[in-house]
Amino acid sequence: MSRPESAVVFRELGGPEVLSVEDASPRPVADNDVRIDVAAFALNRADLMFIHGEHYTIPAFPSRIGSEAVGTVTEIGKNITAFNIGDRVTSIPFYTTTDGVQGTTAVLPGDYLTLAPPELSDAEACSVWMQYLTSYFAFAEVANLGSDDTVLVTAAASSAGLGAIEVARALGARVIATTRTEKKRSLLLEAGASEVALVGVDDVGEVIDRTTDGKGVRVAFDPIGGESLGTYVHHLAPNAVIFGYGTLSDQQPVIPMAAMCRTQSVFHPYSMFNHVGRADERQRGVDFILERIGSGALRPRVDRVFAFDQVLDAYRYMESNEQSGKIVVQIG
């Protein structure tokens, strides 16, 4: 008989105030599923979008939340051959309308699990996949980034931004990063950025021209939306790709059509969830990242760890945008 569990649940749209930790009845393990006792889970901005009703996945109430966790396998479906009871595993982000991993236990599809890298702590192990796969699919699978390219990463001190810097460097490209605060400049340089532009102080276009000898950036990785593209659109390389993967400004992206026509550039509305469901792309991404974690080339950055009874505080901290790296909740 399945034991009772606690889970993070919401029943209406809104901010962190709609979340609560409640007793929940574990759902049965289907043939292709795995149940884990959760040791830690990571928060993502997609979770905030989900509870606000701004994610393209629409919740069905009452809904659990979250897609990144690390834990120990306690039950497996009859079609599962890759994992055994007692394995330490970590989840690759996925989305359903009612399920989620933020709780004491979770049931996940086996296709979206990997063995947790032994060199990583629990907090690090649940922070791998969104941090790195988000940019991997954009850079490697779509843009075919290489050593001749320069990438612009805006709002680069986020976990996805830091991951983008590291993935771009692993593919041989140079990176120009932007941030709002001087205190994050050294962090971005340490992560591998060649140059850092301070928003509101530095001229982003001038930094791009200086860093690329006037050639421009071929890829931009931009979660800001609003007028962000206009700050660098005149400094794009021919056939550039702008990956718009968020709206931190709370405004939809403004697309300067004429300026983009001059360089035949493309604005690509982007989500890693449009790629992670493709088994071949997912496996290439997993192999790419695990190989580099094993060699020490990649190491997920954790900003802060909260206790399970502080989960609402963790979400409020995420809304503050003060973090530099992953926000994690530890169980027990």
N, C-alpha and C positions, 0 to 999 in steps of 0.2 A: 504494500500500500504506500502511495506517495505521501511524504511528510508535508505538513503545512509550510508555507513560505511567506516571506514579505516581499513586496514589489512596489516600485514607483509607478503610480497610476494617475491618470487624469480623466475627467468626465465632461469637461467643457474647454473651449478654447480660451487662451489667455497667456499670461506670463507665468513665472515660477510659482505664483500664489495658487495656481490651479492644481499643482502637483501635491500628492500626499503619499506617504508610505503606509501601505495597508496589508493586512493578511490576504493572501490570494491562494486559490486552489490551483496547484500545478496542472497544466494541461497534459494529456497523454503524449507519450513519445511515439510518433509515427515511424513507419518503416525506414525513412531516410533521415531521421532526427537523432540528436544526441542531447542528453540532459547533463548539465554541469552544476556543481556547487560553485557559486561565484566567489572569487577571492577579491576581485576589484573590477570596477568598470570605469570607462572614460566618458566624459561629456563631449558633445560636438555641437557646433552651431546649428547643424541640421536638426538637432533635437529641439532647440529653441524655435526654429522655423516650424517644426512639426506641431508643437503645442500651441503656437500662434495661428495655425491654419495657413501658413505661408509656404509650406513644403508641397511639392507636387504629389506626395503621398498623403491622402486624406485619411485622418484617423477615424476609426469606428469605435464608439464609446461603449463601455469603459475601455481605455487603451493603456497598455504598458508602453514603455519608452526605452530607447537606447539600442545600440547595435554593436558596441565594442566592450568585450569583457574577457577576463582570464579566469580560469578555474579548473576544477578537477572533474573528469568524466565519471558519472555515477550510473548512467543507463544509456544503452545504445539500441537503435532500431535494428530490425533483422537484416536490412540491406547494408548496414555500415560495416566496412571491413578495414578502414584506415585507422580506426581508433579502438582502444581497449579501456576497460574500466580502470580508473586510476591515472590515466594520462593527464598531463597538464596541457591544456589547450587554450588558444586565444581565437577570438572570433573576427572574421572579416566582415566589414559593414554590409548590412542587408536591411531591407525595410519591408514590413508588413503593416497592415492597418490596425492590428490589435496587440501583437506580441512585441516583446522587448527584453533586453538582457539586464536592465537595471533592477536588481533584486537579489535575494539570497541564493536563488537558483534560477536557471534559465533553460529553455528548450530551444535548440537552434538546428537549422539544416546542416547536415554533415558537410555539404559542399562548401560551406562558409566557415569552416574551422581549419586551423593548422595546429600542429604541435607548437607549444610556446618555446621560443628560443631560450635555452637553458641559461645563457649569460645575462638575461634580462630579469629584473625584479618584476613583481606582479604589477606595480604601477607602470613600469615601462612596457611590459608585455601587452597590456590592454591599450596601449597608446600607439601601436605601430601602424595599423593599416589605413586608417583615415589620414593620418599625418603624411604617409608616403604614397599610398595609392592614388590619392586625389591628384597629385601632380604627375605621378608616373604615367597614368593613362593619357593625360593631356600632352605631356612632353615626348614620351616614347612611342605611344600607339597612334596619336593623331598628328603631332607636329614633326615627328622624326628628328628630334633635336640632336645636334652634333657639335663638334669642336669649333666649327666656324661661326656658331651662333652666339648671340647675346640675348638674355632674357631679362625682362623687367618684371619684378615681383613687388606688387603694391601691398600695403598693410602687412609687411613681411614678418612682423614679430608674432603673428598668430601661429598656432601649431601647424596649420596647412602651409603658411608662408615659410616657416623655418624648414619644413619638409621639402618644399619646392626648391629652396636654395640648395639643399643637400642633393636632391635628385638631379637637378640641372648640372651641378658640379660633377656628379657621378657619370653623367652622359657627356661630359667634356666641355659644356658651355660656360660662358661667363655670366655673372648675375649682377644686375643693378637692383638694389632693394630700396623701398621707401618706408618710412616710419614717421610717426607724429612727434616722438620724444627723443631728445638727445641721449637719454640714458639707455636707449635700446640700440644705439648705433654700434657700440662695441659688440653687443650680442650678435648682430647681423653679420658683422665682419668676421667674428669668430666662427659663425655657421658656414662661411664660405663666400659671402658677397664680395665682389671686387670693389664696388662703390655703394655708398648709402646716401640717399637724398632725404633731407629732413623736410617734411611737408610744411609749407608756410614760411620756410627759411631759404631753402635751396631751390633753384630753378631746375626742375626735373629734366626739361628738354636740354638744358646746357650740360647737365651731368651725362645724359645719354650721348650727346654729340661728342663730348670729351672722351668718354670711355670707349666709344665705337669708332673714333676717328671720322665721325660724320656719317657712318653707314646706317645707323639706326638699329633698333631692336627688332628681331624677327618674331619673337614671341613675347606676349604680355600675359601675366597671370594676375587677374584683377578681381577682387571680391567686393569692391567698393560701390560700383554703380554710380548713378547720378552723373555728374560732370567729370568724373575721373578720367575717362578716355580723352577728353579734350585737353588735358594737361600734357599729353605726350603724343597725340595723334600725328603731329607734324614731324615726329622723330621716329617713325616706323620704317623698317627696311622694306624693300619690295616684297610683296606677297606675304606680309606679316599676318600672324594669327593672334587675335586677342581673345583669351579665354575669360569670359565673364561668369564667375561662379558664385556670386553673392551680391547682396545689396546692403552693405554695412551703412550706407548713407540713408537707408530707408527710402530710396528713390530708384526707379528703374533706370538702366543705363541710357544716356543720351548719345546717339550715334551720329558723329559728324560725317555725313555721307560723302560730300565733295572731297574732303581731305583724305578719306579712305580710298576713294576711287583713284586718286593720284598715285597711290602705291599698290593698288589692287589688293588691299588688305581685306581681311574677313573678321567679322565679330562672331565668335562661336559661343552661344549660350551653352554652358557646360555644367555637367554633374557627373561625378565619378559613378553614380548609380546607373548611368546609361551605359557603362562599360563593365562594371563588376559582375553583371549577370551573364556575361559572355565567358564561357568556361576557358576558352583558349587565351583570351586576354588576361583573365584573372590569374591563370596559372603562370603566365609569363611575368606578371607583376609580382606575384608571390615569390617566384624563383629569384627575380632580380633583387628584391629587398632582402630576403633571407640570406642570400649569398653575401650581401654587403653588411648585414648585421653581424654575420659570422666572422667577417674579416675585420670588423671594427670601423668600417667606413661610414656606416650609419648607426646612429644611436638616438632613439626617440627622446625628446626633451619633455620632462614633466615639470610644470610650473608649481603646482600645489596639490596636496592630497588632503581630502576631507574624510571625516568619519561618516558612516552610513546615516546616522541621525542628523547629519548636517547637509543632507543632499540639497535642500532648498537654498541654503547659504552658498553651496557650490554653484548653483544656477544663477543666483544673484551676482556672484563674482564674475561669472562668464558674461553677464549683461553689462558689467562695468567696463569691459574691454581692456582691463589692466594687465591681463595675463600675458606671459611670454612662453608659450608651450602649452602642454596638455593640463587639463583639470581632471583629477581622478578622485573617485570615491572608493575607499577601502572598506571591505566587509569585515566585521569582527575586530 
